[in-house]
Each structure stands twice: as structure tokens, then as C-alpha cells.
Amino acid sequence: MIKVQDIVYCIYRSPDLDKTHTFLTDFGMVDAGRTADKFYMRGAGSYPYVNIIEKGPAGFVAVGMLVGSAAELDEAAKLPGASPVETIDAPGGGKRVRLAGPDNYRFDLVHGMTPAAELPVRKPLPINFAWQKQRVLDLQRPDFEPARVVRVGHCVLKFSDGDYAVKWLQETLGMLVTDRMHLPEDEKKMLGTFMRLDRGDNPADHHTIFALQAHPGDIDVHHTSYEVQDPDAVHIGHQWLEKKGYQLAWGVGRHLLGSQVFDYWRSPDGYIFEHYADGDLLNNKTKAGNYSATQENLAQWGPPVDPVFFESRRVPA
């Protein structure tokens, strides 16, 4: 059985590569290569890139996920509609199989990429708590800079049939249900399901894919999310992007489901990119939760969410 072990990258299209490149640089990503019709951006972690931006009409193209062996790629290539095992022509190389998921979302399963050298990121800021002092004779002076992206953490996809999408993610990619969110007036109607990786006893993020039930005509990525060093990086990154004049979507706050300190921004093409820090880690023994989709279950603290936040794409004025 195939069990994806990590999320590696997301692919978008943009009509203006230079403008999108500037945004992702201000967002905290780093150049990883460029051709005439696409560019690659990386984080500070060991994956050679976390985003690919292709030239074309604005849109979401694919999510890349790591499998644990070449044998799993061979198994994936036998699935209906799958590509053969292909050589990846990109930084880090490796092999992949392209799958057509529900609503024709493209899932790239990858293996054998050559790791990149990790990039320097400041150390986490030690915190002095009321009853536990961790910082003595040490001043707190973080730089004012973009929030340095370390890795891509998850993506949120809207599906025409959320229940079917969850079943596909379980049966095809070996993912687990972490939490379900239902309509407040009907516990049987799922609004969204948080799906995590099955790493056995080893911890995994609260979710790597969030499968949302879409309204008709709104099948699209909602957002992709990137981990940064700590909550201070989230707040400093917020001020950096604000100073640069980008459009805030929601934040800063702390989620209830997943516990992340979050901050969401719109790209020049209108798609949402999230910084987060301090998320929950769970193993395969954690039981699934069930929650009503109410404001208090979206965030523990933070500004109220604007209803336009739930729109997949909203081009800045």
C-alpha cells in the first residue's frame, strides 16, 4: 500500500513571473532555479524547492508528495490514469508518478530527489515565562526581515464531493483522518476533513491535506501553507508584508484545530499563502475529532475572519 510520507512542493501558474517572484521572496522563499517559462523557490529545509511557478493563466497545478520507496512509485504507476514513472527535470532530480485525483487535481508522487544543503535560519527565540525563565543576560533582538520559510506544511483543496475525496486520500495515499468539521446545523454534513500522514509511531503534522466541500463552480486550491521558525517570525513576517503593501487575508491568530499561529496573505494573482508556526504533531494512534464549523472552532484568538477569506481566489484591487 502507498503511504505518502511528506508534502514536498506545490505548483502554480502565474501570468507575471516577475511579480510573483517578488511576492514569494518577500514571503520568505529563496531562488532555486529558473528557466524561460518557470521558476523554482525553496525554503531553508533540505528539499530542493517548495514551489514551482509556471508561466500561464493564474491557477493551481499540482501538489508533490513524498513516497518512501521506488517500489511505491511502481505501484502508483499501475493505478488508473496514472503516468509512468518519470525522471524529474528539475533541481534535485528524482522520479515521479503523476496521479489524477478527485476533481482532476494532480498529485505528484516523488522519490529519490537529491537533498539540498539546508539554509541558515535564526535560532528559535527563547521565552521567559512567568514561572520559568529561559533567557537571562541575553537580549531579545530578532531582525526585521521576511519570515524565513522552512518547508511547505499543507495545502487546502476544495472538492465537489468532500466525502469521496477523503476516501480517495485514505485508500490511494494512505492518509488518516485527524478532525472533521461539520455544518453547525447538521453533524452529518461535512464541511471539511483534516487529513494527516501515517508515519506509524513517528509524529506527523495535524494535517497535510485539508479536504473542503466546495460550492458549485469553486473547485480550486484555497491556500498553501509554509512553516516558519516560531511565532515571532509569523508576526515579523506580517509586518514585513504589510509594509510592502500586500493584501492581508486573515491574521495573525492561533487556530483551534492544529493549534498553529497563522497569518494569511494574497499573492498578486489572488491566491492565499499562509505562514504558520507551533503546530500540533500526532501519531497514527490519535483518534479523529468532530467539530462544528463555528468561529470559535476556527481560531482560539485573532481578528474575526472576513467571509471573503473563504473565496479560493480574489485578485487584489
C-alpha positions, 0 to 999 in steps of 0.5 A: 500500500502507498503511504505518502510520507511528506508534502514536498512542493506545490505548483502554480501558474502565474501570468507575471513571473516577475511579480510573483517572484517578488511576492514569494521572496518577500514571503520568505522563499529563496531562488532555486532555479529558473528557466524561460517559462518557470521558476523554482523557490525553496525554503531553508529545509533540505528539499530542493524547492517548495514551489514551482511557478509556471508561466500561464493563466493564474491557477493551481497545478499540482501538489508533490508528495513524498513516497518512501520507496521506488517500489511505491512509485511502481505501484502508483504507476499501475493505478488508473490514469496514472503516468509512468514513472518519470525522471524529474527535470528539475533541481534535485532530480528524482522520479515521479508518478503523476496521479489524477485525483478527485476533481482532476487535481494532480498529485505528484508522487516523488522519490529519490530527489537529491537533498539540498544543503539546508539554509541558515535560519535564526535560532528559535527565540527563547521565552521567559515565562512567568514561572520559568525563565529561559533567557537571562543576560541575553537580549531579545533582538530578532531582525526585521526581515521576511519570515524565513520559510522552512518547508511547505506544511499543507495545502487546502483543496476544495472538492465537489464531493468532500466525502469521496475525496477523503476516501480517495486520500485514505485508500490511494495515499494512505492518509488518516483522518485527524478532525472533521468539521461539520455544518453547525446545523447538521453533524452529518454534513461535512464541511471539511476533513483534516487529513494527516500522514501515517508515519506509524509511531513517528509524529506527523503534522495535524494535517497535510491535506485539508479536504473542503466541500466546495460550492458549485463552480469553486473547485480550486486550491484555497491556500498553501501553507509554509512553516516558519521558525516560531511565532515571532517570525509569523508576526515579523513576517506580517509586518514585513508584508504589510509594509510592502503593501500586500493584501492581508487575508486573515491574521495573525491568530492561533487556530483551534484545530492544529493549534498553529499561529497563522497569518494569511496573505494574497499573492498578486494573482489572488491566491492565499499563502499562509505562514504558520508556526507551533503546530500540533504533531500526532501519531497514527494512534490519535483518534479523529475529532468532530467539530462544528464549523463555528468561529470559535472552532476556527481560531482560539484568538485573532481578528474575526475572519472576513467571509471573503477569506473563504473565496479560493481566489480574489485578485487584489484591487 
